[in-house]
Amino acid sequence: MLWFILTVSNSRFFVSSFGELNKFHLQFSFTELICLGAAVGNHYGDISHIERKVVNSAVKKRQNEFSTGRWLAHHALADFGIDQFDLLPGNGGQPKWPCNIVGSITHTQTYAAVAVTTHANYRAIGIDLESVERLDRTLNPKILLPNEQVHYKDIDATLIFSAKESCYKLLYPLVGEFIDFLDIEIQLNETKNAFSACYRGQHQLNCIIDRAEGQYLKFNDYWLTCITLRSNM
């Protein structure tokens, strides 16, 4: 099993990888947040029978992706003293976490990752994982605002796509509303591997994303983005 792990050390995240993954490091400014990742594999037997029912009739690929995400989530929850919790999907497909927990799950065909913390630290989290250059340039007008297309013309648009996916994953559990990619504008800080978001749509409750803080990293031809909203915001 291949792992990449983000752990808190002196209020910073140090990212490391093991096994066949090349070693990499990146510091995040998030605190009190557990993020775990692994190669997608068969963890069907590592999740509860109630969780298995969610994907009982799914193809093997979907079962592996789902079970790896839940398996990682259970490891993260255990660090907060929570065992034997059935992590089921809500109406919008988002995981329904324990009442004192916020979290997010993402996966590709190759890797899965989770980010988990408590309500005492953060109101919401969004995490997303995408393969580099996944987004076809012909789709840019559906994902990027006109000024983003100009400003980020030399940047892989998949990174902006992933940042907006993370924003949606943060917002939906709070607001319960689907949003369009063009409702969110992303501002990258390439020096700090950070990003912020600004809501450009019509529903004012989503403007809370303007106060969120995002970070991103690139490893093994994948983008990993994470955005958080602190509890005191």
C-alpha positions in Angstrom: 0.0 0.0 0.0 1.3 3.4 -0.9 0.7 6.4 1.4 1.1 10.1 1.4 0.5 11.7 4.7 0.1 15.3 5.9 0.8 15.7 9.6 0.8 18.6 11.9 4.2 19.7 13.2 4.8 23.1 14.8 1.5 24.3 13.3 2.7 23.3 9.8 2.0 20.5 7.5 4.9 18.5 6.2 3.9 16.3 3.2 5.8 13.1 2.7 5.3 10.0 0.5 6.4 6.5 0.9 6.7 3.3 -1.1 6.9 3.8 -4.9 6.0 7.5 -4.7 8.8 10.0 -5.0 9.4 11.8 -1.8 8.2 15.4 -1.7 7.7 18.1 0.9 5.4 21.1 1.2 4.4 23.3 4.1 0.8 24.2 4.7 -0.4 26.9 7.0 -3.4 25.0 8.2 -3.4 23.8 11.8 -5.1 20.9 13.6 -6.0 19.3 10.3 -5.4 15.6 9.5 -5.0 14.7 5.8 -4.3 11.2 4.7 -3.8 9.7 1.2 -3.1 6.4 -0.4 -3.2 4.6 -3.7 -6.7 3.3 -4.5 -7.0 -0.4 -3.7 -9.5 -3.0 -2.5 -10.5 -1.9 1.0 -14.0 -3.3 0.7 -13.4 -5.6 3.7 -12.1 -2.6 5.7 -15.3 -0.7 5.8 -18.6 -1.5 7.6 -21.3 -3.6 6.0 -23.6 -0.6 6.0 -21.0 1.4 4.1 -20.6 -1.5 1.7 -24.3 -1.4 0.9 -23.7 2.0 -0.8 -21.6 0.4 -3.5 -22.8 -3.2 -3.4 -24.0 -3.1 -7.0 -21.2 -0.8 -8.3 -18.4 -1.9 -10.5 -15.1 -3.0 -8.9 -13.4 0.3 -9.8 -16.1 2.3 -8.0 -16.0 -0.1 -5.0 -12.2 0.4 -4.7 -12.4 4.2 -4.9 -15.2 4.4 -2.4 -13.7 1.9 0.1 -10.2 3.5 -0.1 -11.7 6.9 0.8 -13.8 5.5 3.6 -10.8 3.5 4.9 -8.7 6.6 5.0 -11.5 8.5 6.7 -11.8 5.9 9.4 -8.0 6.2 10.1 -8.4 10.0 10.4 -11.5 9.8 12.6 -9.6 7.4 14.9 -7.1 10.1 15.6 -10.0 12.1 17.1 -11.2 9.1 19.2 -14.1 8.2 16.9 -14.4 4.5 16.0 -17.0 2.4 14.3 -18.8 5.3 12.6 -20.7 4.6 9.4 -19.7 7.4 7.0 -22.6 7.5 4.6 -23.3 9.9 1.7 -25.8 12.8 2.1 -28.3 13.9 -0.4 -25.7 15.7 -2.5 -23.2 12.8 -2.3 -21.2 14.5 0.4 -20.0 12.4 3.4 -22.2 12.8 6.5 -19.5 13.2 9.2 -20.0 12.9 13.0 -21.7 16.0 14.5 -18.4 17.5 15.9 -16.3 16.7 12.8 -15.8 18.4 9.4 -14.1 16.7 6.6 -13.8 16.1 2.8 -12.9 13.1 0.6 -11.5 13.0 -2.9 -10.2 10.4 -5.3 -9.0 9.7 -8.8 -8.6 6.3 -10.3 -5.1 6.2 -8.8 -5.1 8.0 -5.5 -7.6 8.9 -2.7 -7.2 11.5 0.0 -9.2 12.8 3.0 -9.0 15.9 5.2 -10.6 15.8 8.7 -10.7 18.1 11.7 -13.2 19.3 14.3 -15.8 22.1 14.3 -13.8 23.8 17.1 -11.1 24.5 14.5 -12.9 24.8 11.1 -16.4 25.3 9.9 -15.8 23.5 6.6 -13.2 21.9 4.4 -13.0 21.1 0.7 -10.3 18.8 -0.8 -9.8 17.7 -4.4 -7.3 15.6 -6.4 -6.9 15.8 -10.2 -4.4 14.5 -12.7 -2.3 17.2 -14.3 -3.5 18.4 -17.7 -6.8 16.5 -17.3 -8.9 19.5 -18.4 -9.2 19.8 -22.2 -8.5 23.4 -23.2 -11.8 23.4 -25.2 -13.6 23.3 -21.8 -11.8 26.3 -20.4 -14.7 28.7 -21.2 -17.1 26.5 -19.1 -14.7 26.4 -16.1 -12.7 29.6 -16.2 -14.1 33.2 -16.1 -12.9 35.4 -19.0 -10.3 37.2 -16.8 -9.1 33.8 -15.5 -8.6 32.5 -19.0 -6.4 35.6 -19.7 -4.6 35.7 -16.4 -3.9 31.9 -16.2 -3.3 31.3 -19.9 0.2 29.8 -19.2 -1.0 27.7 -16.2 -2.6 24.2 -16.3 -6.3 25.0 -16.1 -6.8 21.7 -14.2 -5.4 23.5 -11.1 -8.1 26.1 -11.3 -10.7 23.4 -11.9 -9.5 21.5 -8.8 -9.5 24.7 -6.7 -13.1 25.3 -7.7 -14.0 21.7 -6.9 -12.6 22.2 -3.5 -14.6 25.3 -3.0 -17.8 23.5 -4.0 -17.0 20.7 -1.5 -16.6 23.3 1.2 -19.7 25.2 0.4 -22.3 22.5 -0.3 -22.4 21.1 3.3 -22.8 24.7 4.6 -25.3 26.1 2.1 -26.8 23.0 0.4 -26.7 24.6 -3.0 -25.1 23.5 -6.3 -22.9 26.2 -7.8 -21.5 26.7 -11.3 -17.8 26.8 -12.0 -18.3 30.3 -13.4 -19.7 31.4 -10.0 -16.3 31.2 -8.4 -13.2 33.2 -9.2 -9.8 31.9 -8.1 -6.8 34.0 -7.2 -3.5 32.0 -7.1 -0.5 33.0 -5.1 2.2 30.8 -6.8 4.9 32.0 -4.5 3.1 30.4 -1.5 1.3 27.6 -3.3 -1.9 29.2 -2.0 -5.2 30.4 -3.4 -8.3 32.3 -2.4 -11.8 32.4 -3.9 -14.4 35.0 -4.6 -18.1 34.2 -5.2 -19.5 35.9 -8.3 -23.0 34.3 -8.3 -26.4 35.5 -7.2 -26.8 33.6 -3.8 -25.2 35.7 -1.1 -24.8 32.8 1.4 -22.1 31.4 -0.9 -20.1 34.6 -0.3 -18.7 33.0 2.8 -16.1 31.3 0.4 -14.5 34.8 0.2 -13.1 34.2 3.7 -11.7 30.8 3.1 -8.0 29.9 2.7 -6.7 27.5 0.1 -3.4 25.7 -0.5 -2.3 23.4 -3.3 0.6 21.1 -4.2 1.7 19.0 -7.2 3.1 15.5 -6.9 3.5 12.7 -9.4 1.5 14.5 -12.1 -1.4 15.2 -9.7 -2.8 18.4 -8.3 -4.0 18.3 -4.7 -6.0 21.4 -3.5 -7.5 22.0 -0.1 -9.5 25.0 1.1 -10.6 25.7 4.7 -13.0 28.0 6.5 -11.9 28.6 10.1 -14.5 28.5 12.9 -14.0 32.0 13.9 -14.6 33.4 10.4 
